[in-house]
C-alpha cells in the first residue's frame, strides 16, 4: 500500500455476461395455445368431412317450400280426419236410431199380425163352404163407365203348397133400351196361401149398367173352387 489517497477498485462486468435478462413465455402457456389450435383444427376438420353439409341459398329456399307444403298437407289431413270423425259419430247416431226404429217396427208388425189373425177368424165364411171361399167383395160403377172391384179370397188351411188359380168376374146388367147382357172380364191370376186381396177395374160397354157380379175361383184345370154373387152399388 502506497501512502496517499486510497482508491477502491471499481467492479466491471465481464464481457461474457449479458447486460439484461430476457423474459421467456411460460411453457404451460405454450402447450395450452398449441392445444387450442389443434382442437379448433380438429373440430373444423370433423365438421368439414363428417358433419352435416351446409345448405346453399337455393337448397334452403327449396327446403322451406317443402316444409310449408308438408304443413299444408298436414292441416288438410287433419281437417279430413275431423270430418271423418264427425261423419262417423253421425252414422253411429243414425244407426242407433235405425236400430230403435227397427225394434219398434218389429213390435208393431207382431201386433198387427196378431190383429190380422183375429180379423181373419172374425170374417164370415163363404156360405157355400169349402176350403177356399170368397169372403168379401165390393163393386162400384164409376162415372167413367168402368166397374171398380175389390175382393178377398181366403182358405181355411194355411199349410201345404199355395193354391194356383184364377179369379173371373161375370158382370150382369142391361142397357137403356132394356136389353140385358152378361160381360165376362179377363181372368185375374191368383196365388193363395191363407188369403189374397185383388182389386182393379173392368171396362164396360157404353150405356151398360151393371147390376150383379158373380165371382168365381177356378183352379189350374179351370175347375170351380168357390163362387159368390154380389150386387153393384
Order of alpha helices (4+ residues) and beta strands (2+ residues): alpha-alpha-beta-beta-beta-beta-beta-beta-beta-beta
